[in-house]
């Protein structure tokens, strides 16, 4: 089955790839990053019902053991998200790819592409392939925004319909990566090399967190891998994202935002390595 | 009040107003006689509809000394020079810019400033030999225009081709952040390179211009080339508009018992009187007034009588439809939100088009002997009346639906229409995204698209540009150089311009 849990669809976005794009955000991630800006997208609902009693408008109800959500009654207070013990959300629509394709058809005149994001989009492979096939028939550009914990080299059908991946490389140092995400990063690093060689790497993204992560080491080692591709004219971008304590879990709320000096220095490393597009956001 | 007393009070109000510059005071004074002296006679019954607000003469007065909008043929001027002003054809960029500066000073309009500055990129490109020098001269040229043409109805056109002159104009404007001149890109995605369109979008998000005009549609507008003048008025180059007189559809709906009454009684009478009023004024302009008989712009062929039309302005379609639905007991059906309300809006617009087209004016050969429908942007004194066919501020719908909606209604307005969208600053990093939206908007029928970023100082009010910082200054009672700020302040107070829905992109 190819239905997927969709947390949110943004009809127009200028920050998820080239031009104006429609973005699908899936629910569910296989990483559990301490600094996640949308921690409520990590888990999947287990129908425990913890959110039902805290909902002030009755938008969430338990029906036959299943949590049901009615958008039209929701006041958007997010009390349900705070009450959820699994970093999940009851406000998720299970959607068939055909429904997504129909939306793209409506938006087609105004967009040049579609981006799937998360949560983690590779967990929704079947949905993504079908959605992208439909998008390709409309002449749309297709991008995945992924944490890279996926063996892209073994998935030719996916790569055939995917024009590029925007890859999060959170940390190259294995120990620090494990501490941040709860997972190993060997697949992420394999994805970095493989996608770059396959011409499917749109950009790399690293969130810069002062003190807690070896930011400079990550940027240097990513650049070492990409430098040969850049020297051969690859247009792979490097987006350096300033950590901001917005939407993060309690233990990260007091972490400092990196200053512009730090960001400029990191950006200089990428430029010196030959990166044609460095973006600090 | 006696006539003498009225004139005394109007004059003293201006003579003692410390928030006016000398130029503004002088121009306001010059409008007074035209309110009392009748050079032509309005048709019988016109006064009644004027008093009820169904019709408006838009302050043109009753003894006009020139047409409302002039679009001189500047290419002809640069090619052959001007005898009256003793200007020879320019030989280099410096001379071309000096020639235009002198010439603009003598191009009048309803605002006493030129409302059309020509296709500046095409005018200047042939003279550019050295890029660095061109940047220096064009930068100062733009500053000169802003400081001497104190009116952002002054409108330059660029495109659809990308040129170095166009790039320089955009780069200088981006840097200078002036409100004047307004700029429109005549945009055809088949001709305009994406990178040039993106440069325009970058500027939109920094200083609210250029707007995008649907060149593929508009170049068929007349049998002669068109230009975009004043707010977004699409008019023949080498001519323009004699006059603009408007119908307020909301006020018309207020006079009607029901839908049929509006379509079959109120509108036919209002259209007949508005058209007859325009013809009476045009007859005065042509037969009695000085301009067409003696002005050098006409005598030397920069303007031609057979390239003028009359504009039939329309405001308040949204409020008209909402009022009619309420009269039918269906107040929940709102323009832009309900397919039925929109269907009614089409019915009103089709009837209006039919009525306006049925009226033959002897003076408008360039537009097929008909007056040309125009989505008027409104007046600063209007309250609760939206520009043309726009969805009211505060009642906006989701972006793509809004664009499709505008695309349905823009084609009714032959001589100009447009919608304005403020965007969040995030779009600045990706101006191409704005270009994608414009391409989509044009593909679903839109004719004219304006954008600005919500943090900009220069913003678009209804069709013209002002600096928010100038509005604040004027609100404190201090004089500001640009006259549009006065109207801008009125619009901010009466029409909630600063409360437009900001689109995140």
Interface residues (C-beta under 8 A of the other chain):
Chain A: X11 X12 X13 X14 X15 X18 X19 X20 X21 X106 X107 X108 X109 X110 X111 X112 X279 X281
Chain B: X398 X399 X400 X403 X426 X427 X429 X430 X432 X433 X434 X435 X436 X437 X439 X440 X441 X443 X444 X503 X505
